[in-house]
Amino acid sequence: MEKKFGLIGSTISHSFSKSYFDEKFFREGLRDYHYDLYPLKNVDELKKLLAENPELSGLNVTIPYKEQVLKFLNDIDPSAKNIGAVNVIKIQDGKLKGFNTDSDAFYETVEKWFPKKIKNAKALILGTGGSSKAVQQALKKLSMPFELVSREKSKGQHTYESLQKNKSVIAEASLIINTTPLGMTPDTNSFPPIDYEAISSKHYVYDLIYNPARTLFIQKAEMHGATIKNGLEMLQIQAEKAWAIWNN
Ligand SMILES: NC(=O)c1ccc[n+]([C@@H]2O[C@H](COP(=O)([O-])OP(=O)(O)OC[C@H]3O[C@@H](n4cnc5c(N)ncnc54)[C@H](OP(=O)(O)O)[C@@H]3O)[C@@H](O)[C@H]2O)c1
């Protein structure tokens, strides 16, 4: 039986998901399964997409719709509801149920990568959108305190301007996570405007972006001695978790 899956987002032509699922379907002999990219100009176009593609069984959701998509769901997994963002939708009998696999995927990667021997570690999260919320939930589960950096004063403890005046914030964070799209293809010349001089070999710097593999954010942090990680492993884990949800 033909089954369709896909990705909704705004600029998704550089997405990894299609090649990931195309290869998976080929490897596993699922010849009637298809994965397509569905760029939407706004989230309201989702209704039309669903009406035109009744065979759709599941969707991944990416920037900027992880929060906006909530209003279209018939049901939401309690953990995703708690996070306030959805990156996986399961479609069954015309009903949409939302899940968040980003948070558990981020949790698993940090569990493995960030050394447990660093005591009283604090994290600094750049950005306050959908993936930031997933990261926040994972850090709570890891019992790691964190602060947020936003362009807007009301959304976090710090703005990029206030960080320039308070250099100790970066110096005292053991883990710095970029959840903004700054540096993501095709905008590869951008990077979060923080003081990279304050980064040293005691820092662990994680960029959720995986395309390109080495953003300017990652390169600058590495130049100052930080241990670095990009978003590829998280992406692979969240995709496998999405697959498990669609097949459950
Ligand atoms: N590796 C993975 O598995 C994985 C998973 C999820 C997401 N991601 C990546 O994470 C990034 C964000 O995705 P998302 O879904 O969280 O997007 P989102 O919901 O749109 O949130 C992004 C946040 O970044 C900040 N931001 C946006 N534009 C900015 C700019 N020009 N300058 C400074 N800050 C800016 C905003 O926070 P403020 O308004 O507070 O500044 C915004 O809320 C994307 O690059 C995505 O590919 C990767």
The ligand as a MOL file (V3000), in Angstrom:
LIG
                    3D

  0  0  0     0  0            999 V3000
M  V30 BEGIN CTAB
M  V30 COUNTS 48 52 0 0 0
M  V30 BEGIN ATOM
M  V30 1 N 19.9310 19.0000 14.3780 0
M  V30 2 C 18.6450 18.8730 14.5430 0
M  V30 3 O 18.0980 17.7820 14.6840 0
M  V30 4 C 17.8160 20.1130 14.6180 0
M  V30 5 C 16.5650 20.0520 15.2330 0
M  V30 6 C 15.8180 21.2180 15.3210 0
M  V30 7 C 16.3010 22.4050 14.7850 0
M  V30 8 N 17.5120 22.4260 14.1860 0 CHG=1
M  V30 9 C 18.0240 23.7030 13.6570 0
M  V30 10 O 17.8320 24.7030 14.6350 0
M  V30 11 C 17.5890 25.9510 14.0010 0
M  V30 12 C 16.3430 26.6280 14.5980 0
M  V30 13 O 15.1950 25.8730 14.3240 0
M  V30 14 P 13.7900 26.1720 15.0700 0
M  V30 15 O 12.8370 25.2080 14.5180 0
M  V30 16 O 13.9980 26.2820 16.5280 0 CHG=-1
M  V30 17 O 13.4420 27.6200 14.5010 0
M  V30 18 P 12.4770 28.7300 15.1660 0
M  V30 19 O 11.3660 28.0820 15.9100 0
M  V30 20 O 12.1520 29.6940 14.0930 0
M  V30 21 O 13.4020 29.4350 16.2560 0
M  V30 22 C 14.6470 30.0140 15.9610 0
M  V30 23 C 14.9540 31.0670 17.0080 0
M  V30 24 O 16.2030 31.6290 16.6750 0
M  V30 25 C 16.1900 33.0280 16.9430 0
M  V30 26 N 16.4810 33.7420 15.6810 0
M  V30 27 C 15.8030 33.6580 14.5150 0
M  V30 28 N 16.3530 34.4790 13.5940 0
M  V30 29 C 17.4060 35.0840 14.2070 0
M  V30 30 C 18.3570 36.0590 13.8030 0
M  V30 31 N 18.3500 36.5790 12.5580 0
M  V30 32 N 19.2800 36.4750 14.7050 0
M  V30 33 C 19.2950 35.9850 15.9760 0
M  V30 34 N 18.4100 35.0530 16.4120 0
M  V30 35 C 17.4820 34.6110 15.5370 0
M  V30 36 C 14.8130 33.3820 17.4490 0
M  V30 37 O 14.8680 33.5100 18.8830 0
M  V30 38 P 14.7590 34.9920 19.5410 0
M  V30 39 O 13.5230 35.6080 18.9380 0
M  V30 40 O 14.6270 34.7100 20.9860 0
M  V30 41 O 16.0020 35.7540 19.2120 0
M  V30 42 C 13.9530 32.2170 17.0390 0
M  V30 43 O 12.9140 31.9500 17.9250 0
M  V30 44 C 17.4870 25.6730 12.5090 0
M  V30 45 O 18.7110 25.9750 11.9220 0
M  V30 46 C 17.2200 24.1750 12.4530 0
M  V30 47 O 17.6840 23.5850 11.2740 0
M  V30 48 C 18.2700 21.3060 14.0960 0
M  V30 END ATOM
M  V30 BEGIN BOND
M  V30 1 1 1 2
M  V30 2 2 2 3
M  V30 3 1 2 4
M  V30 4 1 4 5
M  V30 5 2 4 48
M  V30 6 2 5 6
M  V30 7 1 6 7
M  V30 8 2 7 8
M  V30 9 1 8 9
M  V30 10 1 8 48
M  V30 11 1 9 10
M  V30 12 1 9 46
M  V30 13 1 10 11
M  V30 14 1 11 12
M  V30 15 1 11 44
M  V30 16 1 12 13
M  V30 17 1 13 14
M  V30 18 2 14 15
M  V30 19 1 14 16
M  V30 20 1 14 17
M  V30 21 1 17 18
M  V30 22 2 18 19
M  V30 23 1 18 20
M  V30 24 1 18 21
M  V30 25 1 21 22
M  V30 26 1 22 23
M  V30 27 1 23 24
M  V30 28 1 23 42
M  V30 29 1 24 25
M  V30 30 1 25 26
M  V30 31 1 25 36
M  V30 32 1 26 27
M  V30 33 1 26 35
M  V30 34 2 27 28
M  V30 35 1 28 29
M  V30 36 1 29 30
M  V30 37 2 29 35
M  V30 38 1 30 31
M  V30 39 2 30 32
M  V30 40 1 32 33
M  V30 41 2 33 34
M  V30 42 1 34 35
M  V30 43 1 36 37
M  V30 44 1 36 42
M  V30 45 1 37 38
M  V30 46 2 38 39
M  V30 47 1 38 40
M  V30 48 1 38 41
M  V30 49 1 42 43
M  V30 50 1 44 45
M  V30 51 1 44 46
M  V30 52 1 46 47
M  V30 END BOND
M  V30 END CTAB
M  END
